Amino acid sequence: MIKGLAITPPVLGRISIGRVVEKNGIRLPQKDDQFTITSQIQEKDGWVLHPMDEELRKEAPNGKLRTIPVRMLFNDADLNLRAEYTMFDRKSGRPMCVGNGDTCKRLTQSGMQSLPCPGPTLCEFGKGGLCKPYGRLNVKVGSDDDFGTFIFRTTGYNSIRTLAARLSYYQAVSGGLLAYMPLELKLRGKSTMQSHRTAIYYVDLVIKEGMSLQEAVAEARERAKQLKEEGVDQAALDAAAAKGFGNALIEYDEDEVAQVVEEFYPPAPESLSNNYPTVSKLREELRANGSTAQ
């Protein structure tokens, strides 16, 4: 296996709760109150919708896609959802520092180093909103491809916290049979002081509509038993995935760098430029303080 390349699940499309629109010649992210499922093809007018989007939207109330039936690819919750504090270079979209609140891997003048990670609010390197939680959730939608997934990317605390909790709980109550649980992504809304009491939306993971937890666990056990008898080794799949994710220091896809900058790092208003420093400015400040980070 080639080293330095994270081997991640094959991606058939994207799941988002917003889109990028052009205003005055600037492409800016715009939130939405429904899911959109797109292919991996982007044209001048935006991402091309995946056929699964139309199929699921036909049965959605008012044509608003707010639930998506899914299954997990792995039994290990942490393999389905990977989330870290990440600082991206806002020009290239490449990760410069990735941490878990305890330790981080940071690109420095001496190469990649392991350093303490105090989290975004206390880190001098990532201050000014440069460091954010960044989560990637891979899910199976439909049954056309055994290993093909749709990816949901987010920098939202609400989605990351909720998805991490749900995955951990379902893994526990099913006896480690998370990959066999019938689940669905569900869009939820809330308002907070930070959102000035306007609605914000985040992604939750729940038992498939019409089923109880007990029924879902029973189905997972039956499905796991059946596939094992047919020769499917889920434990070996999880082990292969863990090895693939660990094949690189940082999970990083060259194709997604432009999407990261466009969706999660919109241009800062001119009036806020002094409070929202660029990466190059931050590097200069750190070097002046004696830091080796670049």
Salt bridges, closest charged atoms under 4 A:
ASP32 OD2 - ARG19 NH1 3.36
ASP33 OD1 - LYS64 NZ 2.95
ASP33 OD2 - ARG66 NH2 3.04
ASP53 OD2 - ARG57 NH2 2.90
GLU84 OE1 - ARG136 NH1 3.03
ASP89 OD2 - ARG283 NH2 3.68
GLU124 OE1 - LYS127 NZ 3.38
ASP204 OD1 - ARG166 NE 2.83
ASP204 OD2 - ARG188 NE 2.61
GLU219 OE2 - ARG71 NH2 2.72
GLU251 OE2 - ARG82 NH2 2.90
GLU251 OE1 - ARG136 NH2 2.94
GLU254 OE2 - ARG94 NH2 2.65
GLU256 OE1 - ARG153 NE 2.85
GLU262 OE2 - ARG27 NE 2.52
GLU263 OE2 - ARG14 NH2 2.46
GLU285 OE1 - LYS127 NZ 3.79
